[in-house]
């Protein structure tokens, strides 16, 4: 029986497809799906977050920083977004900004202290 995609938007299909591709470890192809989803729906936070994560994976830290900054503005109380912004910043050696983001992330979500940062220059 063929599955019907009639109830899914183009953005949803792109996200579903990209998640399937990620499971096959094709990050660049998955990123192209997320970028297409963002073109169609610029405020899609799921696509934005996943795209930013992949930018970090591909060491495109400046691109990741832009999206995580936007996510932090859209949802100021999401500690994980602040944490990920901090990781993007520290990867660019923007230490003071990174520290501020990580501290804010910990204030919003203390459980994030259990995560390890990519570089060990974060000060609590």
PyMOL commands that set and color helices and strands:
alter all, ss='L'
color gray80, all
select helices_A, chain A and resi 10-23+27-40+45-57+61-74+79-90+95-108+110-114
alter helices_A, ss='H'
color red, helices_A
deselect
rebuild
show_as cartoon
